[in-house]
Amino acid sequence: MSETINIALLGLGAVGQEFAAHFLEQIQEGHKPIKIVAVAEKDVKSPFAMGFAQNNVPVFEDACDVATLGDQVDIIFDLTGNADIRQSLRNALQESDNRHTVIAPEVFARLLWNFFDGAAPNLPKRKNGGY
């Protein structure tokens, strides 16, 4: 088993961008054995998505396509705030018989934020329940 924890980030909106920036800072400054191996963003031409692409991180337009990476991804951070996407992702993992990858919802990202700098961003809730 690899020492490196491979993660994927889904949703590079306000929450996703903020989380990714803090996460990357922690990885780089702390020389953590964590690697972002994929991101998903419906706007693949957004500056943030293109930044990942320029650093050879695969960028998917459909969040469920991340499930095709199988055990190359240890943790998927679902930052989309969309319950339908999360359910579709669960279904895709199940259909591919992926029992390795776990999905971490936004609440888990907010928990980690407390370890980054002590404060998660104060973002309004979306209509569908996400941030």
C-alpha positions as CSV (number, residue, x, y, z in Angstrom):
1,M,0.0,0.0,0.0
2,S,1.3,3.4,-1.0
3,E,2.1,6.0,1.7
4,T,0.7,8.7,-0.6
5,I,-3.0,9.6,-0.1
6,N,-4.6,10.3,-3.6
7,I,-7.5,12.6,-3.6
8,A,-10.0,14.0,-6.1
9,L,-11.8,17.3,-5.7
10,L,-15.3,17.7,-7.1
11,G,-16.7,21.2,-7.6
12,L,-14.4,24.1,-7.9
13,G,-16.9,26.8,-7.1
14,A,-16.5,29.2,-4.2
15,V,-16.1,26.4,-1.6
16,G,-14.0,24.1,-3.8
17,Q,-11.6,26.8,-4.8
18,E,-11.1,28.0,-1.2
19,F,-10.7,24.4,0.0
20,A,-8.3,23.5,-2.8
21,A,-6.1,26.5,-2.2
22,H,-5.8,25.8,1.5
23,F,-5.3,22.1,0.9
24,L,-2.5,22.7,-1.7
25,E,-0.9,25.1,0.8
26,Q,-0.9,22.5,3.5
27,I,0.4,19.8,1.2
28,Q,3.3,22.0,-0.2
29,E,4.4,23.7,3.0
30,G,4.1,20.6,5.1
31,H,5.5,18.3,2.5
32,K,2.5,16.0,3.1
33,P,2.2,12.7,1.3
34,I,-1.0,13.7,-0.3
35,K,-1.6,14.1,-4.1
36,I,-4.5,15.6,-5.9
37,V,-4.9,13.2,-8.8
38,A,-8.1,14.5,-10.3
39,V,-10.6,17.3,-10.2
40,A,-14.1,17.7,-11.6
41,E,-15.7,21.0,-12.5
42,K,-18.7,21.6,-14.9
43,D,-16.8,24.7,-16.2
44,V,-13.5,23.0,-17.4
45,K,-12.4,26.4,-18.8
46,S,-12.5,28.1,-15.5
47,P,-9.2,29.5,-14.4
48,F,-9.0,27.2,-11.4
49,A,-9.7,24.1,-13.5
50,M,-7.3,25.2,-16.1
51,G,-4.6,25.7,-13.4
52,F,-5.0,22.0,-12.4
53,A,-4.9,20.9,-16.1
54,Q,-1.7,22.9,-16.6
55,N,-0.2,20.9,-13.7
56,N,-1.1,17.6,-15.3
57,V,-4.0,16.9,-13.1
58,P,-6.9,15.4,-15.0
59,V,-10.0,17.7,-15.1
60,F,-13.4,16.0,-15.6
61,E,-16.5,17.9,-16.7
62,D,-18.7,15.1,-15.2
63,A,-18.0,14.5,-11.6
64,C,-19.0,10.8,-11.9
65,D,-16.2,10.2,-14.4
66,V,-13.8,10.3,-11.4
67,A,-15.3,6.9,-10.4
68,T,-13.6,5.5,-13.5
69,L,-10.2,6.0,-11.8
70,G,-10.9,3.2,-9.4
71,D,-8.5,2.6,-6.6
72,Q,-6.2,5.4,-8.0
73,V,-8.3,7.6,-5.8
74,D,-8.4,7.1,-2.1
75,I,-10.7,10.0,-1.1
76,I,-13.2,12.0,-3.2
77,F,-14.0,15.4,-1.7
78,D,-17.5,16.2,-3.0
79,L,-17.6,20.0,-2.7
80,T,-20.5,20.4,-5.2
81,G,-23.2,20.7,-2.6
82,N,-25.4,18.7,-4.9
83,A,-27.1,15.7,-3.4
84,D,-28.0,14.3,-6.8
85,I,-24.4,14.3,-7.9
86,R,-23.3,12.7,-4.6
87,Q,-25.9,9.9,-5.1
88,S,-24.8,9.4,-8.8
89,L,-21.2,9.2,-7.6
90,R,-22.1,6.6,-5.0
91,N,-23.9,4.6,-7.7
92,A,-21.0,4.9,-10.1
93,L,-18.6,3.6,-7.4
94,Q,-20.9,0.7,-6.7
95,E,-21.4,-0.2,-10.4
96,S,-17.7,-0.2,-10.9
97,D,-17.3,-2.4,-7.7
98,N,-15.0,0.2,-6.2
99,R,-14.8,-0.6,-2.5
100,H,-11.6,1.3,-2.0
101,T,-12.5,5.0,-2.7
102,V,-14.5,6.9,0.0
103,I,-16.6,10.0,-0.5
104,A,-16.0,12.9,1.8
105,P,-18.9,15.4,1.8
106,E,-18.6,19.2,2.3
107,V,-19.1,18.8,6.0
108,F,-15.8,16.9,6.2
109,A,-14.1,19.6,4.2
110,R,-15.4,22.1,6.7
111,L,-13.9,20.0,9.5
112,L,-10.5,20.0,7.8
113,W,-10.7,23.8,7.4
114,N,-10.6,24.1,11.2
115,F,-7.2,22.4,11.0
116,F,-6.0,24.6,8.2
117,D,-6.4,28.1,9.7
118,G,-9.1,27.7,12.4
119,A,-12.0,29.1,10.4
120,A,-14.1,27.7,7.6
121,P,-15.4,30.3,5.1
122,N,-18.8,31.8,6.1
123,L,-20.7,30.9,3.0
124,P,-24.4,31.0,2.5
125,K,-26.2,27.7,2.1
126,R,-27.4,26.9,-1.4
127,K,-31.1,26.0,-2.1
128,N,-30.2,22.3,-2.5
129,G,-28.6,22.2,1.0
130,G,-24.9,22.6,0.0
131,Y,-22.6,25.5,0.6
